[in-house]
């Protein structure tokens, strides 16, 4: 495993703390020091940019939600029209078939 440039300095600090504070206190202090690299730290500008990105995303989602609701409303209207047409066609067809059936039955008597 490759050691980062910070590891030797970290080990040196641990050794020095052990001399000054003793093993238990040095270990306690070292466990509270972050072990990440400087390029892994989020800065205030990073957080500000992230907040801005989140706000923009929320705004876009609100617009999408509005568009989606409008599309759903339009689809409901189209479905109502199709349903009315279908019901009218079925009722008309059934009425015509009933009339034809009645005519045939009347002719056969």
C-alpha positions in Angstrom: 0.0 0.0 0.0 1.4 3.4 -1.0 1.7 6.0 1.7 0.5 9.5 1.0 2.8 12.5 1.5 1.0 13.3 4.7 1.5 9.9 6.4 5.2 10.4 7.5 4.2 13.8 9.0 1.3 12.1 10.7 3.5 9.4 12.2 6.0 12.0 13.4 3.2 13.9 15.1 1.9 10.7 16.7 5.4 9.9 18.0 5.9 13.5 19.4 2.5 13.5 21.0 3.3 10.2 22.6 6.4 11.7 24.1 4.6 14.8 25.4 1.2 13.4 26.4 1.7 9.7 26.8 0.4 6.8 24.7 -3.2 6.9 25.8 -3.7 10.7 25.3 -1.7 10.7 22.0 -3.9 7.9 20.7 -7.1 9.7 21.7 -5.9 12.9 20.0 -4.8 11.1 16.8 -8.2 9.4 16.5 -9.8 12.8 16.4 -7.6 14.1 13.6 -9.0 13.7 10.1 -7.3 11.1 7.9 -8.4 12.4 4.5 -6.4 14.2 1.9 -6.7 17.9 1.4 -8.3 17.4 -2.0 -11.1 15.5 -0.4 -12.2 18.4 1.8 -15.4 20.3 0.8 -14.8 24.0 0.9 -17.3 26.8 1.5 -17.4 27.6 -2.2 -18.0 23.9 -3.0 -20.9 23.9 -0.6 -22.3 27.1 -2.0 -22.1 25.7 -5.5 -23.8 22.5 -4.4 -26.6 24.6 -2.8 -27.0 26.5 -6.0 -27.1 23.3 -8.0 -29.7 21.9 -5.7 -31.8 25.0 -5.9 -31.6 24.9 -9.8 -32.6 21.2 -9.7 -35.6 21.9 -7.5 -36.6 24.7 -9.9 -36.3 22.5 -12.9 -38.3 19.7 -11.1 -41.0 22.3 -10.2 -41.3 23.2 -13.9 -41.3 19.5 -14.9 -44.1 18.9 -12.3 -46.2 21.7 -13.8 -45.7 20.4 -17.3 -46.5 16.9 -16.2 -49.7 18.0 -14.6 -50.7 19.8 -17.8 -49.9 16.8 -19.9 -52.0 14.5 -17.6 -54.9 16.9 -17.7 -54.7 16.9 -21.5 -54.6 13.1 -21.6 -57.6 12.9 -19.3 -59.5 15.1 -21.7 -58.5 13.0 -24.7 -59.5 9.8 -22.8 -62.9 11.3 -22.0 -63.5 12.2 -25.7 -62.5 8.6 -26.7 -64.6 7.1 -24.0 -67.7 9.1 -25.2 -67.0 8.1 -28.8 -66.6 4.4 -27.8 -69.8 4.4 -25.6 -71.8 6.1 -28.4 -70.5 3.7 -31.0 -71.3 0.6 -28.8 -74.8 1.9 -27.9 -75.5 2.8 -31.5 -74.3 -0.6 -32.8 -76.3 -2.4 -30.2 -79.4 -0.4 -31.0 -78.9 -1.1 -34.7 -78.4 -4.8 -34.1 -81.4 -5.0 -31.9 -83.5 -3.3 -34.6 -82.2 -5.7 -37.3 -82.8 -8.7 -35.0 -86.3 -7.5 -34.3 -87.0 -7.1 -38.0 -85.7 -10.6 -38.8 -87.7 -12.1 -36.0 -90.8 -10.2 -37.2 -90.3 -11.4 -40.8 -89.9 -15.0 -39.7 -93.2 -15.1 -37.9 
